[in-house]
Amino acid sequence: MKIKNLRKELGLTQIDFAKRAGVGLRFLRELEGGKTTVRLDKLNQVLDFLGFHLELARNERLKFGPKEKTKIQ
């Protein structure tokens, strides 16, 4: 929802914003609509256009055994 608000603050339509950010209109609509699974490369394009960046940090407290699989959410 924040992205929609920022887009509106810039006075851009979804079409104009998508073109300037270099993403598809469908992607932007899904992102603004709260879709829970999106491509990170496209999300980073939108964030870069808005002057933000996404930072992921590893939780060092996690302990995994030799046969356990790591699931990234």
Biopython code that builds the backbone (N, CA, C, O; Angstrom):
import numpy as np
from Bio.PDB.StructureBuilder import StructureBuilder

atoms = [
    (1, "MET", "N", (0.817, -1.191, 0.000)),
    (1, "MET", "CA", (0.000, 0.000, 0.000)),
    (1, "MET", "C", (0.865, 1.261, 0.000)),
    (1, "MET", "O", (0.473, 2.283, -0.563)),
    (2, "LYS", "N", (2.023, 1.191, 0.621)),
    (2, "LYS", "CA", (2.918, 2.349, 0.663)),
    (2, "LYS", "C", (3.319, 2.791, -0.735)),
    (2, "LYS", "O", (3.401, 3.989, -1.007)),
    (3, "ILE", "N", (3.567, 1.846, -1.614)),
    (3, "ILE", "CA", (4.013, 2.190, -2.966)),
    (3, "ILE", "C", (2.928, 2.966, -3.687)),
    (3, "ILE", "O", (3.215, 3.927, -4.400)),
    (4, "LYS", "N", (1.700, 2.560, -3.506)),
    (4, "LYS", "CA", (0.584, 3.282, -4.122)),
    (4, "LYS", "C", (0.542, 4.721, -3.611)),
    (4, "LYS", "O", (0.365, 5.655, -4.394)),
    (5, "ASN", "N", (0.702, 4.898, -2.311)),
    (5, "ASN", "CA", (0.683, 6.247, -1.735)),
    (5, "ASN", "C", (1.837, 7.097, -2.272)),
    (5, "ASN", "O", (1.654, 8.270, -2.597)),
    (6, "LEU", "N", (3.030, 6.492, -2.362)),
    (6, "LEU", "CA", (4.174, 7.229, -2.898)),
    (6, "LEU", "C", (3.963, 7.596, -4.366)),
    (6, "LEU", "O", (4.313, 8.695, -4.795)),
    (7, "ARG", "N", (3.392, 6.674, -5.126)),
    (7, "ARG", "CA", (3.098, 6.958, -6.537)),
    (7, "ARG", "C", (2.138, 8.140, -6.657)),
    (7, "ARG", "O", (2.333, 9.036, -7.479)),
    (8, "LYS", "N", (1.102, 8.127, -5.825)),
    (8, "LYS", "CA", (0.121, 9.214, -5.865)),
    (8, "LYS", "C", (0.738, 10.549, -5.439)),
    (8, "LYS", "O", (0.398, 11.598, -5.986)),
    (9, "GLU", "N", (1.654, 10.503, -4.451)),
    (9, "GLU", "CA", (2.350, 11.724, -4.034)),
    (9, "GLU", "C", (3.145, 12.320, -5.186)),
    (9, "GLU", "O", (3.290, 13.538, -5.285)),
    (10, "LEU", "N", (3.658, 11.459, -6.054)),
    (10, "LEU", "CA", (4.404, 11.924, -7.230)),
    (10, "LEU", "C", (3.483, 12.406, -8.342)),
    (10, "LEU", "O", (3.941, 12.978, -9.330)),
    (11, "GLY", "N", (2.195, 12.176, -8.181)),
    (11, "GLY", "CA", (1.223, 12.610, -9.179)),
    (11, "GLY", "C", (1.260, 11.774, -10.448)),
    (11, "GLY", "O", (0.948, 12.270, -11.531)),
    (12, "LEU", "N", (1.641, 10.503, -10.322)),
    (12, "LEU", "CA", (1.761, 9.637, -11.486)),
    (12, "LEU", "C", (0.624, 8.624, -11.535)),
    (12, "LEU", "O", (0.195, 8.099, -10.507)),
    (13, "THR", "N", (0.145, 8.361, -12.744)),
    (13, "THR", "CA", (-0.797, 7.279, -12.934)),
    (13, "THR", "C", (-0.039, 5.964, -12.857)),
    (13, "THR", "O", (1.191, 5.953, -12.906)),
    (14, "GLN", "N", (-0.754, 4.868, -12.739)),
    (14, "GLN", "CA", (-0.087, 3.566, -12.725)),
    (14, "GLN", "C", (0.693, 3.340, -14.020)),
    (14, "GLN", "O", (1.797, 2.797, -14.002)),
    (15, "ILE", "N", (0.120, 3.753, -15.123)),
    (15, "ILE", "CA", (0.785, 3.575, -16.426)),
    (15, "ILE", "C", (2.091, 4.354, -16.477)),
    (15, "ILE", "O", (3.128, 3.809, -16.855)),
    (16, "ASP", "N", (2.046, 5.622, -16.099)),
    (16, "ASP", "CA", (3.256, 6.460, -16.126)),
    (16, "ASP", "C", (4.316, 5.939, -15.152)),
    (16, "ASP", "O", (5.502, 5.885, -15.476)),
    (17, "PHE", "N", (3.868, 5.563, -13.968)),
    (17, "PHE", "CA", (4.810, 5.059, -12.961)),
    (17, "PHE", "C", (5.484, 3.789, -13.459)),
    (17, "PHE", "O", (6.705, 3.656, -13.367)),
    (18, "ALA", "N", (4.700, 2.859, -13.985)),
    (18, "ALA", "CA", (5.249, 1.594, -14.475)),
    (18, "ALA", "C", (6.283, 1.840, -15.575)),
    (18, "ALA", "O", (7.344, 1.216, -15.582)),
    (19, "LYS", "N", (5.977, 2.738, -16.494)),
    (19, "LYS", "CA", (6.918, 3.052, -17.576)),
    (19, "LYS", "C", (8.211, 3.641, -17.021)),
    (19, "LYS", "O", (9.301, 3.230, -17.421)),
    (20, "ARG", "N", (8.100, 4.587, -16.116)),
    (20, "ARG", "CA", (9.290, 5.250, -15.569)),
    (20, "ARG", "C", (10.129, 4.312, -14.707)),
    (20, "ARG", "O", (11.356, 4.410, -14.689)),
    (21, "ALA", "N", (9.468, 3.410, -13.997)),
    (21, "ALA", "CA", (10.188, 2.472, -13.146)),
    (21, "ALA", "C", (10.719, 1.281, -13.940)),
    (21, "ALA", "O", (11.563, 0.532, -13.449)),
    (22, "GLY", "N", (10.230, 1.107, -15.157)),
    (22, "GLY", "CA", (10.706, 0.016, -15.999)),
    (22, "GLY", "C", (10.086, -1.335, -15.691)),
    (22, "GLY", "O", (10.704, -2.379, -15.904)),
    (23, "VAL", "N", (8.857, -1.307, -15.188)),
    (23, "VAL", "CA", (8.143, -2.550, -14.899)),
    (23, "VAL", "C", (6.818, -2.547, -15.651)),
    (23, "VAL", "O", (6.373, -1.514, -16.151)),
    (24, "GLY", "N", (6.205, -3.705, -15.722)),
    (24, "GLY", "CA", (4.926, -3.816, -16.395)),
    (24, "GLY", "C", (3.777, -3.309, -15.539)),
    (24, "GLY", "O", (3.843, -3.311, -14.310)),
    (25, "LEU", "N", (2.730, -2.878, -16.213)),
    (25, "LEU", "CA", (1.554, -2.379, -15.515)),
    (25, "LEU", "C", (0.929, -3.471, -14.651)),
    (25, "LEU", "O", (0.497, -3.205, -13.530)),
    (26, "ARG", "N", (0.881, -4.683, -15.162)),
    (26, "ARG", "CA", (0.311, -5.792, -14.393)),
    (26, "ARG", "C", (1.081, -5.999, -13.090)),
    (26, "ARG", "O", (0.482, -6.187, -12.031)),
    (27, "PHE", "N", (2.416, -5.964, -13.176)),
    (27, "PHE", "CA", (3.238, -6.130, -11.976)),
    (27, "PHE", "C", (2.917, -5.039, -10.961)),
    (27, "PHE", "O", (2.720, -5.327, -9.781)),
    (28, "LEU", "N", (2.863, -3.799, -11.412)),
    (28, "LEU", "CA", (2.587, -2.684, -10.500)),
    (28, "LEU", "C", (1.220, -2.834, -9.853)),
    (28, "LEU", "O", (1.077, -2.609, -8.651)),
    (29, "ARG", "N", (0.221, -3.208, -10.628)),
    (29, "ARG", "CA", (-1.120, -3.397, -10.068)),
    (29, "ARG", "C", (-1.119, -4.497, -9.004)),
    (29, "ARG", "O", (-1.750, -4.354, -7.957)),
    (30, "GLU", "N", (-0.413, -5.587, -9.277)),
    (30, "GLU", "CA", (-0.337, -6.670, -8.292)),
    (30, "GLU", "C", (0.412, -6.223, -7.042)),
    (30, "GLU", "O", (0.013, -6.555, -5.926)),
    (31, "LEU", "N", (1.485, -5.478, -7.223)),
    (31, "LEU", "CA", (2.269, -4.982, -6.093)),
    (31, "LEU", "C", (1.440, -4.040, -5.228)),
    (31, "LEU", "O", (1.409, -4.174, -4.005)),
    (32, "GLU", "N", (0.780, -3.103, -5.861)),
    (32, "GLU", "CA", (-0.061, -2.165, -5.111)),
    (32, "GLU", "C", (-1.252, -2.860, -4.468)),
    (32, "GLU", "O", (-1.758, -2.415, -3.439)),
    (33, "GLY", "N", (-1.693, -3.946, -5.075)),
    (33, "GLY", "CA", (-2.826, -4.693, -4.547)),
    (33, "GLY", "C", (-2.470, -5.615, -3.390)),
    (33, "GLY", "O", (-3.349, -6.223, -2.780)),
    (34, "GLY", "N", (-1.167, -5.717, -3.088)),
    (34, "GLY", "CA", (-0.747, -6.509, -1.947)),
    (34, "GLY", "C", (-0.405, -7.948, -2.257)),
    (34, "GLY", "O", (-0.399, -8.788, -1.358)),
    (35, "LYS", "N", (-0.117, -8.252, -3.516)),
    (35, "LYS", "CA", (0.273, -9.623, -3.853)),
    (35, "LYS", "C", (1.474, -10.020, -2.999)),
    (35, "LYS", "O", (2.433, -9.260, -2.866)),
    (36, "THR", "N", (1.409, -11.194, -2.435)),
    (36, "THR", "CA", (2.437, -11.604, -1.477)),
    (36, "THR", "C", (3.675, -12.211, -2.116)),
    (36, "THR", "O", (4.710, -12.317, -1.459)),
    (37, "THR", "N", (3.597, -12.608, -3.366)),
    (37, "THR", "CA", (4.773, -13.151, -4.042)),
    (37, "THR", "C", (5.055, -12.315, -5.284)),
    (37, "THR", "O", (4.243, -12.263, -6.208)),
    (38, "VAL", "N", (6.195, -11.671, -5.295)),
    (38, "VAL", "CA", (6.592, -10.844, -6.432)),
    (38, "VAL", "C", (8.056, -11.105, -6.757)),
    (38, "VAL", "O", (8.812, -11.597, -5.920)),
    (39, "ARG", "N", (8.439, -10.773, -7.967)),
    (39, "ARG", "CA", (9.840, -10.924, -8.363)),
    (39, "ARG", "C", (10.668, -9.826, -7.711)),
    (39, "ARG", "O", (10.352, -8.642, -7.822)),
    (40, "LEU", "N", (11.730, -10.238, -7.030)),
    (40, "LEU", "CA", (12.562, -9.271, -6.319)),
    (40, "LEU", "C", (13.272, -8.310, -7.258)),
    (40, "LEU", "O", (13.469, -7.148, -6.904)),
    (41, "ASP", "N", (13.661, -8.760, -8.439)),
    (41, "ASP", "CA", (14.333, -7.850, -9.362)),
    (41, "ASP", "C", (13.412, -6.709, -9.778)),
    (41, "ASP", "O", (13.848, -5.564, -9.895)),
    (42, "LYS", "N", (12.140, -7.025, -9.999)),
    (42, "LYS", "CA", (11.182, -5.976, -10.375)),
    (42, "LYS", "C", (10.845, -5.084, -9.177)),
    (42, "LYS", "O", (10.687, -3.872, -9.322)),
    (43, "LEU", "N", (10.739, -5.689, -8.009)),
    (43, "LEU", "CA", (10.500, -4.901, -6.800)),
    (43, "LEU", "C", (11.646, -3.923, -6.587)),
    (43, "LEU", "O", (11.421, -2.763, -6.240)),
    (44, "ASN", "N", (12.874, -4.389, -6.794)),
    (44, "ASN", "CA", (14.034, -3.504, -6.648)),
    (44, "ASN", "C", (14.014, -2.368, -7.668)),
    (44, "ASN", "O", (14.459, -1.263, -7.359)),
    (45, "GLN", "N", (13.514, -2.613, -8.866)),
    (45, "GLN", "CA", (13.398, -1.544, -9.860)),
    (45, "GLN", "C", (12.448, -0.457, -9.353)),
    (45, "GLN", "O", (12.740, 0.733, -9.466)),
    (46, "VAL", "N", (11.322, -0.871, -8.801)),
    (46, "VAL", "CA", (10.339, 0.082, -8.272)),
    (46, "VAL", "C", (10.938, 0.850, -7.106)),
    (46, "VAL", "O", (10.830, 2.074, -7.039)),
    (47, "LEU", "N", (11.567, 0.132, -6.190)),
    (47, "LEU", "CA", (12.166, 0.788, -5.029)),
    (47, "LEU", "C", (13.278, 1.746, -5.438)),
    (47, "LEU", "O", (13.399, 2.834, -4.876)),
    (48, "ASP", "N", (14.084, 1.351, -6.407)),
    (48, "ASP", "CA", (15.155, 2.210, -6.903)),
    (48, "ASP", "C", (14.586, 3.499, -7.489)),
    (48, "ASP", "O", (15.121, 4.582, -7.255)),
    (49, "PHE", "N", (13.516, 3.379, -8.242)),
    (49, "PHE", "CA", (12.867, 4.546, -8.825)),
    (49, "PHE", "C", (12.385, 5.508, -7.736)),
    (49, "PHE", "O", (12.440, 6.726, -7.903)),
    (50, "LEU", "N", (11.914, 4.948, -6.622)),
    (50, "LEU", "CA", (11.420, 5.764, -5.508)),
    (50, "LEU", "C", (12.528, 6.247, -4.581)),
    (50, "LEU", "O", (12.277, 7.027, -3.663)),
    (51, "GLY", "N", (13.759, 5.784, -4.821)),
    (51, "GLY", "CA", (14.878, 6.207, -3.987)),
    (51, "GLY", "C", (15.080, 5.364, -2.747)),
    (51, "GLY", "O", (15.719, 5.807, -1.793)),
    (52, "PHE", "N", (14.537, 4.138, -2.747)),
    (52, "PHE", "CA", (14.684, 3.218, -1.629)),
    (52, "PHE", "C", (15.502, 2.017, -2.076)),
    (52, "PHE", "O", (15.737, 1.817, -3.268)),
    (53, "HIS", "N", (15.936, 1.210, -1.089)),
    (53, "HIS", "CA", (16.565, -0.064, -1.423)),
    (53, "HIS", "C", (16.137, -1.109, -0.409)),
    (53, "HIS", "O", (15.781, -0.791, 0.726)),
    (54, "LEU", "N", (16.177, -2.341, -0.835)),
    (54, "LEU", "CA", (15.793, -3.458, 0.005)),
    (54, "LEU", "C", (17.058, -4.098, 0.552)),
    (54, "LEU", "O", (17.987, -4.403, -0.195)),
    (55, "GLU", "N", (17.085, -4.296, 1.847)),
    (55, "GLU", "CA", (18.252, -4.902, 2.476)),
    (55, "GLU", "C", (17.808, -6.134, 3.260)),
    (55, "GLU", "O", (16.887, -6.067, 4.075)),
    (56, "LEU", "N", (18.466, -7.242, 3.005)),
    (56, "LEU", "CA", (18.177, -8.471, 3.717)),
    (56, "LEU", "C", (19.347, -8.779, 4.643)),
    (56, "LEU", "O", (20.510, -8.667, 4.254)),
    (57, "ALA", "N", (19.031, -9.156, 5.836)),
    (57, "ALA", "CA", (20.079, -9.497, 6.797)),
    (57, "ALA", "C", (19.852, -10.925, 7.284)),
    (57, "ALA", "O", (18.720, -11.338, 7.532)),
    (58, "ARG", "N", (20.921, -11.650, 7.412)),
    (58, "ARG", "CA", (20.832, -13.027, 7.883)),
    (58, "ARG", "C", (20.759, -13.040, 9.402)),
    (58, "ARG", "O", (21.511, -12.348, 10.089)),
    (59, "ASN", "N", (19.854, -13.827, 9.894)),
    (59, "ASN", "CA", (19.720, -13.992, 11.339)),
    (59, "ASN", "C", (20.782, -14.992, 11.782)),
    (59, "ASN", "O", (20.649, -16.188, 11.525)),
    (60, "GLU", "N", (21.804, -14.528, 12.426)),
    (60, "GLU", "CA", (22.936, -15.369, 12.812)),
    (60, "GLU", "C", (22.576, -16.419, 13.863)),
    (60, "GLU", "O", (23.345, -17.356, 14.076)),
    (61, "ARG", "N", (21.445, -16.286, 14.513)),
    (61, "ARG", "CA", (21.057, -17.238, 15.540)),
    (61, "ARG", "C", (20.507, -18.542, 14.962)),
    (61, "ARG", "O", (20.339, -19.513, 15.700)),
    (62, "LEU", "N", (20.229, -18.583, 13.680)),
    (62, "LEU", "CA", (19.686, -19.797, 13.078)),
    (62, "LEU", "C", (20.716, -20.910, 13.083)),
    (62, "LEU", "O", (21.882, -20.689, 12.759)),
    (63, "LYS", "N", (20.289, -22.091, 13.447)),
    (63, "LYS", "CA", (21.162, -23.263, 13.452)),
    (63, "LYS", "C", (20.512, -24.336, 12.589)),
    (63, "LYS", "O", (19.339, -24.657, 12.778)),
    (64, "PHE", "N", (21.260, -24.888, 11.650)),
    (64, "PHE", "CA", (20.742, -25.915, 10.771)),
    (64, "PHE", "C", (21.610, -27.152, 10.873)),
    (64, "PHE", "O", (22.838, -27.068, 10.892)),
    (65, "GLY", "N", (20.956, -28.301, 10.939)),
    (65, "GLY", "CA", (21.678, -29.565, 10.938)),
    (65, "GLY", "C", (22.120, -29.910, 9.527)),
    (65, "GLY", "O", (21.742, -29.223, 8.578)),
    (66, "PRO", "N", (22.906, -30.951, 9.371)),
    (66, "PRO", "CA", (23.465, -31.287, 8.068)),
    (66, "PRO", "C", (22.435, -31.673, 7.010)),
    (66, "PRO", "O", (22.695, -31.500, 5.820)),
    (67, "LYS", "N", (21.264, -32.196, 7.415)),
    (67, "LYS", "CA", (20.280, -32.614, 6.423)),
    (67, "LYS", "C", (19.046, -31.722, 6.408)),
    (67, "LYS", "O", (18.091, -32.013, 5.688)),
    (68, "GLU", "N", (19.045, -30.653, 7.179)),
    (68, "GLU", "CA", (17.894, -29.750, 7.207)),
    (68, "GLU", "C", (17.951, -28.819, 6.012)),
    (68, "GLU", "O", (19.027, -28.397, 5.591)),
    (69, "LYS", "N", (16.797, -28.506, 5.475)),
    (69, "LYS", "CA", (16.726, -27.581, 4.349)),
    (69, "LYS", "C", (16.393, -26.192, 4.859)),
    (69, "LYS", "O", (15.635, -26.027, 5.815)),
    (70, "THR", "N", (16.962, -25.217, 4.216)),
    (70, "THR", "CA", (16.695, -23.831, 4.562)),
    (70, "THR", "C", (15.562, -23.333, 3.707)),
    (70, "THR", "O", (15.594, -23.486, 2.486)),
    (71, "LYS", "N", (14.560, -22.739, 4.320)),
    (71, "LYS", "CA", (13.429, -22.169, 3.589)),
    (71, "LYS", "C", (13.446, -20.666, 3.784)),
    (71, "LYS", "O", (13.395, -20.180, 4.914)),
    (72, "ILE", "N", (13.516, -19.931, 2.688)),
    (72, "ILE", "CA", (13.492, -18.479, 2.734)),
    (72, "ILE", "C", (12.072, -18.027, 2.466)),
    (72, "ILE", "O", (11.459, -18.418, 1.472)),
    (73, "GLN", "N", (11.561, -17.212, 3.348)),
    (73, "GLN", "CA", (10.184, -16.729, 3.171)),
    (73, "GLN", "C", (10.170, -15.348, 2.597)),
    (73, "GLN", "O", (9.100, -14.781, 2.380)),
]
sb = StructureBuilder()
sb.init_structure("model")
sb.init_model(0)
sb.init_chain("A")
sb.init_seg("    ")
for serial, (resi, resn, name, xyz) in enumerate(atoms, 1):
    if name == "N":
        sb.init_residue(resn, " ", resi, " ")
    sb.init_atom(name, np.array(xyz, "f"), 0.0, 1.0, " ", f" {name:<3s}", serial, name[0])
structure = sb.get_structure()
